[in-house]
């Protein structure tokens, strides 16, 4: 798929989830934006973003729907305690699923 078509699809059919990793000192660092299908419900979108920011056979930052925001060579996978943001709402990765952060 050409970059132009990919960008058009992202603008018209995708929402953006920002992914923040929890640092050792408790602060958060934005590590990625994940482009998710607008037609999916919020739970499906969060699960997709989580899946896209976990490394299995390759570094997660190489996935097509991911825009990386870290500058080092590598970045760990999204984990319990990390935060995903969509539309101004924040969700914390829990043991199973996500917990809305108030």
N, C-alpha and C positions, 0 to 999 in steps of 0.2 A: 504494500500500500504506500502510495507516495506521501511525503510529509504534508503536502498541501491538503490532500483528502483527509489524512489523519487529523490535522488541525481543525478542519471544517467539522468533522464528526465530533471531536472533543467539544467544540463550541456549541453544537446544536443538540447533541445526544448524551452529553456527559456532565456529571457534577464533579466537583473536586473535593477530595478529603485530604486535609493536611495531617501528616503523621509527626508526632512529637515523641522523642525518646526521653525517658527520665534519666537524668544524670546522677552520679553518685552523691552529689551535694543537694539533690532534691529539685534542682532547676530542670526545665524542659528545653530541649533543643529540637527545632524543626529539621527533620531529616529528609522528608519527601512530600510530594503531592501525588495522589493517586487519582486517576480519572476513572469514575465509576458510572455505570449505566443509570440514567435518570429514571428509567421505567421500573427499577428494582426498589423494594422497600428499604427503609433505613438499616434494618438488621442485615439484609443481603448485601447492601453497599459496604457496611462496616466489615463484614466477613471477607468480602472481596479485597478490600484495602489491606486487611490483616494478612491475607494469603499472599498478596502481591509484594508485601514487604517482609517476607520470610524466604531465606535462601534454602533451596532444596538441591538442585543439580548445578546451579549457577548463582552468582550474586544477584540478590533481588533487585538491585539498582539497574540491572539490564533488562527488566521486564518492560514491554511496550507501553503499558499504561502508567508508568512511574516516571516522575521527574525528580531527580535526586537534588538534595539541598546541602549535602555534607561535602567537605573539601578533602577529606583524607581519602586514602586509597580504598579502605574498606569501612563497613558499618555493620553493626550487629543486626540481627533480625528483630522485628517488633515483638514485644514480650509483655507479660503481666505488669501492670503499673504504667505502661505507656499510654499516651492520649491521642485520640483521633478527633478531628474537628471537621464538622460539615455544617454549613449554613449558620455559623455562630453558636452551635451546640457542641458541647464537648463530651466525649465518651471515653472512659478509662477501660483498658483491657483488664478483664477479670479472669479468674481461674477457668470459667466457662462463659464465653460471650463478653458482653460489654455492660458497664454500669454508667448511666447518665450522670455527669458531674454537674452539680448545681451551682 
